[in-house]
Amino acid sequence: MKTHTPVFEKLQQQHTTHNTTQHINTINMTSRMIGGRTGAALLRAVSRNDLPTVLRLFSRRGRALLHVHGADGCTPLLLACKKGSMELVKFFLANGATINDRDKDGKRQGNALHYACWGGNLDLVRYFVDELHGNLSDVDIVGNTPLLYSVYGGHKHVVEELLRRGRSLREKNNKNHTVILQAACGGHLELVEWLLRKGFSMHETDNDGNTALLFAAWGGHRELMEFLLREGSSLREKNHNGHSVFLSAANGGRVEVVEWLLTQGFDLDETNNNGDTALLLAAYGGHRRLVERLLELGASLEDKNGCGFTPLLSAANGGQLDMAAWLLNRGSALTECDNDGYTSLILAACGGNIELVDFFLRRGASLEERNHNGDTALLLAAYCGHRELVEWLLDNGSKLTEKNNTGMGVLISAANGGNLEVLKFLLERYNAYGLEETDEGGYTPLLLAAQRGHLSVVQYLAAYGANIRARTLRHDNDAIALAVESPDVQEYLRQIWNFRPLQVAVEARLVDRVHAMLECGVDPASEFADHSPLQLAVAQPLTYPGAKATCPEMVTLMKDATAPWCPRTNFLFGERMRRQIVVTMMLEKKVATETTLPVLPHELWLHIGSFMQRSWFPETQDPEMLHADSKDKMIRRRKYRSKRIFRVMAEEEEPVVHSDNEEDVTELELRGENNQCSSDRNGTTGRVSPAVHQDADMDIQGEERGKQAEAAAADLAAFRVTWV
């Protein structure tokens, strides 16, 4: 079956050096701050250890400032740890930060202890370990321990302290970076010398074949490089991708080291196994000063690697907006594309960089651009899992109907990439558009997700009503047959084969989805094959690998949904039944005020409501296949479940009828603390009064709605009502 060009593999091949993001490198904090001007001012104040300014800013914005971060993902607490400011660290911890807070860099995610070790303040490290019980075994996403952070920071005294506390110099991260490689990457000559005396070798390599000399070149540490060369390292060293010392220095943007290495026998035409030159690597890293110098020395903007990447395409691939702008002003063109037809715009979309995509569009690129497989920026953004960019593109001209040469649309692309967040966004925003759409081979999103082994995507699609029994056109394969390389998916599909969407959603613990289906009228007490929704909620009868444990919120939700109606659970019933409850409560008022009949206690009217059953009010279409689920509705449902919007209404409050012009449900919010009639503030017998949800943006026309209510009440007969 044809699929997208394997973009992840393609982009990983481009510039596969020792990936510097796998180390504990930092990013210049002059980059864009997350948190606005106040957040940027706070980070600057923390970097200067300026407590008065920090206090002043906190008095204006409060704890929200704890979550701001720079382009390197560093929060105020972590920056204070790195700067070694005990006073600021204690202030942030006292105001809501915790020792377990991690940075926002998805490729590092270090915590407070890591940053304290990186900064080298021994008193702060001892404070975290002795008083806050920090764990010296904690690792970041790459596997770096506190000891490896202290080595990268070059703090021998912290390293020795950690060794006294039981840590080992033999610690490694997931990339097999040893302490000597970390020290070389940080450029710490004295620490490297000390480690060599401890028996470590300068010839140690990580999983990619990078040596201490290659790391020193990347960091621009010429003195350390010269020391290593004297001790036996060689300028001919390369990693597994053919990345030389010269290319490592270029990848790090080290102008002086590059110039020195050119005098040591290297030349501008040096390439790695991918065909990357120094110019392409410098453009990829956004190192403008080095790019300018290489062009002065004779490099050409016509350089291409084995994939056909030019300097502009390399900059786009690296997400370097300033570098791309500079290259366009120097003669590079937006029409440049690689061997597979990837333009700068499409590469920026693959990286999920909204600012860069917007820049290319403003410079003349088009959302109609496609690679040789017919993939657009939108399709590849969905495939690569960039939810924010997918939303931005759809809001700025991309079309939901876009397909590539094999007929894959945006929802199929998201399923193909296994990107659940993109999938959720598309299903919720566009009313499940494309749920059963197929490509030229007859693959639906669920079938393709099953073939790729994306269990969470298969679960979500099935809960949304996707046909799990669909079959491909060419070979007539079903989802179980397609998941031949994914036993977990196969076992899951076998166990839910006879399930309905509500059962699937309950078993997958998708509380919001279950709530939406109940609100649309799904009857959880009807006949279900195998296990009822309530049984699936209170226990986990399925045994496939990855089956989720019981969820207390789901258990409560299903117990409430299967119990008789009461004011507290009104929000779990379908539209037609909620309307009937409105009419019933209106009838109570009319009987009391307009007839001579005996007044029945309010509790009795509520008791009458409890006899109503969902099956009396069937919906006009299959509620399990209703997919519209806006973010506002989801938030409202969560508020209902948390009971934050319930309140005891005064007895004299009258119900207000509200009819939504956008075909939404006429809703009844019976607001009360519990099912029981409670006492009001004066101690008199109170009651839970009905009120219909009122949208503040609607123009309520009371007279017209009063007539509608009267007509509905007049038709009340054995709870059979026509709502006008």
N, C-alpha and C positions, 0 to 999 in steps of 0.2 A: 504494500500500500504506500502511496505517495504521502509524504507529510511535509511539514515545514523544513526548509534547509536547517540542519542542526546548528542553530545559531549559537547555543552555548559552547558547543565544541569549537565552532569557528572562532568565536571571540576569545576563547581561552587559548587557542593556538597563537593568536596574535599577541606578540610581546610576552611570551611565557618566559620570564626571567625568574630569578628568585623573587617571588611576589612580595614586594615590600609591605603590602598591607597585612601579611601574615606575621609581621614583626610588631614591635611595640612602638612604632614610629609615631610621631605627633605631626599635626597639621598646623600651619601658621594660623594664629588666632585672628589675623586681620581678615580672614575669610568671613563669609556671611554668617551672622549669628542667628540662632533660632530663639526667638523671644523678644524681638523688636529692639528699639533703642535702649529701653530700660534694662533689658537682659544683657545687651552688649556692654552697657555701662557697669552693670554688676560684675560681669566677668573681668572687665578691666580693673575694677576696684579690688577684686579678689587677687588678681595677679600682682597687684602692688601691695597686698596686705593692708589695704586701707579700710579698717573696721568702721570708722565714722561714716564713710560713704556707703558702705554696705548697710549699716543701720538706717541711714536716711532712705535708701532705696526700698528697703524692706518695709519701712513705715508707710510707703505709698502703695506697694503691690502685694506685700505679704508673702505667704508660702508659695504662691504661684511661681515665684522666682526660683524656687528650688529646682524646677524642671527645665529652665532655660539651658541651652548648651551651645557651644561654638561649633564650627564646621567639623572639628575633630571629635564631637560627641561628648566633650568634657562638661559636666555640670559644675555649679559653684562649689559643692562639697568636694568633688574629685579634684578640681583645680586647686582648692585650698590644701588638700592632701599632698598634691604634687609639689606645691610651693612650700610645704612644711609649716603652715600656719596653724599652730595648735589652737589659738584663740578663735580663729574663724571656723575651724573644724567643729569645735565645741558649740559655737553659736548655731551653725547649721543643723547639728545633731539635736540641739535643744528645740529647734523650730520645725521639726518634722522630717529631716533627712535621716537616713539610716546607714549603718555600716555596710549593708547589703546592696545599696543602690549601685547600679552599674552605668557605665557610660553609654551613649546612644550610637556609638559606632558599631554597626552590625558585624564588622569583621574583627572586633576586639572584645568589647563588653567586659572591661575590667571593673573591679569594685574598689571601695575605699582603701582597703588594705593593700591592694595591688599598687594604687597610686601613691600611697604613703611610702612603700618600698621603692617605687620608681623615683620619688622625690628625695629620699635619703635621710629624712629626719628620724633619727633613731628613737627619740623620745615619743614621737607620734606613733611609730611602729609598735613600741612597747605598750603605749596607751591602748591601741586597738587590740593587741593580743592579750594583755593582762587584765584590763578593766572591761573591755567590750567583748572579750572572748572571740576575737577574730580567728578564723581557721587558716592556718598556714598551708593547708592542703587545697584551698580554693583555687580553681583555675578559671581563666577566661575562656572565650569561645574557641580559641586556638590551642588551649592547653597550657598556657603560661602560668606558672606558680608565682607566689610572692617572691621567692628566691630568684627566679628568672627575671622578674621585673627589676629587682635590686641590681642584678648583674648588668642588665641593659642600661640602667641608670649610672653604672660605674661606681657603686657605693660599696666598697670593700668592707667597711665597718658594719654595714647592715647585713651583708652576706655572712660575715663571721658570727653576728648575733643569731641569725637564723640557723646557722650550723650548730651553734651551742644548744639551740632548742630542738635539735633532732632532724633538721633538714639535711639534704645531701647535694653535693656538687654533681651528682650523676642524674639530676632531674633533667627531663627533656619535654618539649611540647609535642603537639600532634604532628608537626612537620619534622620532628627529629632534630630540632635546634638544641644543641647542647650549650652549656654555659660559655664555652670559648667562642662559639658562633655568635651568641648574644652579645658578648663583650666586644667582639670585633665589629659587629653591626653598630654598636654605640660608639666605637672609636676609642675605647679605653685601653691605652697602651699599657699602663701599669698593671691593670687587672689581667690583661692577656699574658703579660710576663709572669705574674703570680700563678696563673692557671697552668702555664707551661711548666713551671717548677713543680706544680702539683701532679704532673704526669699526663696532662692533656696534650693532644697533638694538633698542630696547625693544619693537618691534612684531613681532619674530620669533615664529614659532609652531611648535609641534611638529605631529605628524601628526593630533592630535586638536583642534588649534586653540587650545591653551593658550598664553597669553602670559606674560611676566615678571610682570605685575601679578596674574594669576590664581594663579600659583605663590606669589607673596609673600603673597597673601591666605590661601591654603591653609596656609602656614607660620606665619601669625599675625604677620608682620613689618610692623607698622604704619609704622615709620619709613621703611622701604624703599618701602612703598606710597605714602606721602606724597611721597617723592622722585620716584618714577615719575610720579605724577600731575602734579607740577610740571613734569616734563620732557616731558609730552605724552600720557601714557597717559590712559585714560578709564574712569570707573566703569561705563560701559555695555558694556564689553568682555565677550564671551561666547565660549565654545568651540563646537565644531561641534554639541554636544548641547544648546546653549542654557544652558550652565552659567555663571552670572554670578559676579562678584566676591563677592557676598554668599553665594551657595551654596558657593563654594569655601572661604570662611572657615568656614562651617557644617560642611562635609565634613571639615575639619581639626580641628574641635572648638574653635575659637578664640573664646572667650566675649567677650573685650574687643573684638576686631575686629568681631564680629557686632554688638555693642551700638553701636559707633561707626558702622558702616555703616547701622544703622537710623536714625541721626540724619542720614544723608546721602541719604535719600529711598527707601531700600529698605523693604519690609514683609514680614511673616511669611508672606504668601500667595505670595511669589515662587516660581516653579517652573521647572524645566528642561523639555526636550522630552519627558521621561518622566513629567512631572507630579510629580517629587520636590520636596518642600518642605524647608526648612532642618531641620525636626524629623525628617523621615524620614532625611535624610542624617546627622544627628547620631546617631540611633538605630543606623543601619547601621554607623557607625564606633565605636559604643560610648562615645560622649562624654556620660557621665551628667550632668556639671556643666552642659553646654550644654543638654541636654534639659530639665533642671530649670528653667533660666533661661528657655528658650523657652516652657515651659508657664506660668511666672509672667507672661510678657509676653502671653499669650493664645493660644498655639498649642493645638491639640486632639489628643488621642489618637485621634480619629476621622479624622485626616488619612489620605488614600489617594492613591497615585499612579495612573498610567494602567493599571498591571497589577493594581491592587487591593491593593497592599502597604500595610499599616498600620505604625505604629512597631514593634509586636512582630514582625511578619513581616520588617521590614527588619533588626531586630536578629538574628533567626534567620538570615536570608540572609547577614549579615555575620559570623556565628559568634560573636556577643557574648553570652556566658552571663550575666555580671553585669548587663548592660543588660536582657536578657530577664527575669531574675528581678525586677529593679526595676520593670519595666513591668507584670508580672503582679501584683505587690503594689500597683500603683496603678490597677488596674481593667481592664487588657488581659486577653483571654481566649484560651485555647488553641483555642477553636472558630473563631477568626478564620481566614479563608482568602482567597486572592486570586481573581482572575477565572477562573482555571483550576483552582481547588480545592486549591491548594497550602497546606497548614497549616504551622505553625511547625515541627512535627516533620519533615515531609517536606522542608522547606527545609534544616533542619539536616542531614538525611541527604544531600541533594544536595551539601552542603559537606564531607561526610565527618567532621563533628565528633562524635566519640564522646561526649565529656563533655556536649555540649549535647543530644544525642539522649537520653542517660541522664537528664539533668535534666528534660527535657520528659516523659519516661515516668514519672518519680517524681512529677511534678506532676499527672499524670492523663491524659496523652496515651496513645493506643493504637496499637499496631503494625498494627491493622486499618485505620487511616486511609488513604484513597485520594484522589487527585486526580480530576478529571473524566474522565481517560483510564483510571482504574482502577489507576494506578501506586501501589505501596506504598513505604514507606521502603526496604525491601530491594531492590526492583526498580530504584529510582532510584540507590541506592548502587552497585549493580552496573553500571548504565549509565554513571555518572559515574566509575567506576574506583577506588572507595575499598575496597580489599581488606580492610584491618583492620576497617572498619566492617561490611562484609558478614559477616565471620567473627563479629564481636561480635553482630550482629543474629540470626544463626542460632543462636548460643549462648544468646540471651536471649529467645527466643519467636517469632521470625519463622519462617515455614515455607518449606521448599524448593519446595513445590508452588504457591506464589503465582503468579498470572498477572494481567495487566491485561485491559482490555476487548477487546483484539485477540488474546488468547491468548498473549501473550509472557511466558515464564517468566524465571527469574533467569539461566539460562545464555544464553538468546537476548538478554536485555537486555545482558549483558556483551559478547557478540559484536557487538551493534548499536552499542555505544559504542566498540568497538575496544580493549577493556581486557584485555590479555593476562594481567596478573598476577591479576586477578579470575578470569579463565577458568581459569588453571592451578590456582588454589586450589580452585575448584569441581570440576574434573575429578578432581583428586587426592584430595580429601577424600570425595567422594560417588560414587566408583566410576563416573564419567562419566554420572551421572544427567542426563537431558535432552539427551544428545548428538544424538539423532535426533528430539527433540521438535519439533513444528511449531506455528506460530501459526495463526490462522484462514485465512491465505492459503497455508499449506503451506510457509512459510519455515522451514528448519532454521537452527541457529546458523551453520553454514558458508555456507549460501546468503545469509543476511543480511550476514555479514561480507564475502562476495564483492561483494555489491551496494554496500556502503559503502566498498569499496576497502581493507579492513584486511588487508594481505598477511600480516603476522606471525600474525594470528589464524587466517587460512585455513590457513597452514602447520601451526600447532599442532593445529588440529582434524583436519586430514587425517592427521597423524602419530598421533593418538589413535584412528584408525579411522573417522572420520566419512565418510559416503558422499558422495564428491565428485560422484557422478552423480545425486544426488537432484534432483527437479524440483518446482517450485511447483504448487499445485493449480489456481489460476485461469487462468494463462496458460501452464502447462507449460514454464516457463523453467528451464534448468539454470544452474549456477554461472557458466559462461563467458558465457552470454547476459546474466546479471544484472550482470556486471562490465563492462558496455559503457563506463562512464565511467572505468574503471581499467585501462588497457592492461597495466600491470605484473602485475596479478592475472590477467588473461586469459591472458597469455603463460605465466605460472607454471602455471596449471591445464592448459593445453594440453600442457605438457611433462611433467607428472606424471599425465596422464589414465589411463595404464595401470599406474601404480605401486601397490604394496601398501604398507600402513602402515610397514613396516620401511624400505623404500626412501625413503619420504617423510621419516621421522625422521632417517635418515642424511644425506640431502641437505640438510635444514634444520639439521644439526649439533646436534640435540637429544640430547646424550650420555646424559643421565639416562633419557630415554624409550627410547632404543635398548637401554641396559643392562637396563631393566625387561623389555622384550620378549624379549631373549635369555634372561634368567633365567626367564621364563615358558615357554620352550621353542621360540621361533621359530628356525627353521633358516636361518642366513644363507647356507648353501651350496646351498639348494634352487633350483628353477628360478624365475627372475624375468624379467619382460618388460623389454626395453630394456637397462637397466644393472643389474648386480648390486650389492648393498649395498657390497661391497668396492670395486668400481670407483667408486661414488659417493663413497666415503670418501677414496680416495687421489687423486682428481682431481675437478674440477667440470665435468662434461660439459654441464650445462644453461647456457643463455645468457640467461635472463630477467633483466630489470633487478632488481638487488638480490640476485642469486645470491651465496651466501656462499662465501668462500674455504675451502680445505681447513683442517681442524682437526686438529692433531697428536694430541690425545687420542682423537678419533674414529678416526683412522687406526690407532692402536695397538689400540684396542678391537676394530675389525673384523678386523684381522690375527690377533689372539689368538682371536677367536670363530670364525674359519674354519680355524684350525689344529687338528690332532688334540688330543684331551683331554690335559691334564697337570695336576699339582697346582696350578700357579700360576694356571691359567685355569679351575679348577673352578667358580668363581662365575659364569661366563658360560654355564653349561649349565642345561637345564631340570630341574624337580623330579624327574621320574621317572628321568632319567639320573643325577642326583646320588645318588638313593637306591640305584641299582644299584652305583655306585662304593663306597658305604658297605658294601654286602653283599660286594662283591669283596674289600675290605680286611679284612673280618671273616673271610672264608673263608681268607685268608692266615694269620691267627692260628690258626684252628682246625686247618688242615693242619699247622702247625708244632708245635702243642701236643697234639693229640688223635689224630694218626695216625702211622704209621711211614713215611709217604711221604717221599721226599727233600725237604729244605727248599729252596724256590726263592728266589733272591735277591730282595730287595725291588724292585730295579730292574726285574726281569722282571714282577712284578705291576703295576707302574706302566705298563710297556710293554703289558701286556694291556689296561689301561684305555684306552690311547691308540687301540686299535682300535675302541672303542665309537663308534657314530655316533648322532647325534641322531635320525635317521629310525627307529631301532629302538625309540624310546620316544615315540611320538606322545602328545600331551596329549589330555585328554578333551574339551576345547573349543578353539576357534581361539585360539591364544595371542596373535595379533596384535590380538584384540579384548578382551583382558583389560586392565582399566583401573585396578584398585585399586593405588594407588601412594602409600602414606603417607609423611609426611615422615621418619619414622624409617628406613623402608626406603631412601629416597633417600640419607640421610646414610650408612647402612651401605654402600651401593654405592659411594659416593664414597671411603669409606675403603678398600674393596677395591681400587679402581682406583689409589689412591695408595700401596697396599701398606703402609699404616701398621699393619694388623692382622696381617700375616704375621710369624711368628717360627719359629725352628727349635726343634722340640720334642725333648725328651730321648728317647732310644730306648726307655726303659722305660715311657714314658707309654702308657696304653691308650686306645683310642678309646672315647668316651662317646656313647651313643645318646640322642637327644632327640627326642621326638615332640611337635609343637606341637598343642595342643588346639583352636586357632583356625583350623584348616584351612590353616595355613601350611606351607611346605615343610619336610620333614625335610632339614636342610642338612648338607653336609659341608664343613668348612673344612680343606682340606689346606694346612697352613701351612708355608711355606718361603721362603727367600730367593730361590730360583730353581728351575729344573726339575731341576738336577743334584742328586744325593745329595751332601751336604756332610759335612765332618768335624765331630765334636763338639769341645767345649772341650779334651778330653784327647788329641785327635789320632787317636782311633780312628774307624773307619768308622761314620759316623752315617747316619741316613736320615730322610726327611721322613715323619712319621707322620700318619695320618689322625685327625681329631677332628671331631666333629659340633658345630655351633654350639650353645652352651648359654646359655639365657636365665637370668639370675640370679634372675628373679622366679618361675620355674617350680619346682614341687615335683617333683624327679626321682625317679621310682619305678624304681629300677634293676632289681629282680627282674622286674617285668612287661615292661619294655622288653627285658631279656635274652631272655625267652621269645619276644618278637616277632622279635628278631634271629635266634634259632635257627631259628624257623619259616621265616623268609625265606631263610636260608642253605641250609636243607634243600631248598628248592624251586629252588635255583640249577641251571639246566641250559641250557647254551649262552647264558648271560646273559639268560634269560627268567625273571623273578622276580615273584612276587606279594607285594607288601608289605602286611602286615596292619595 
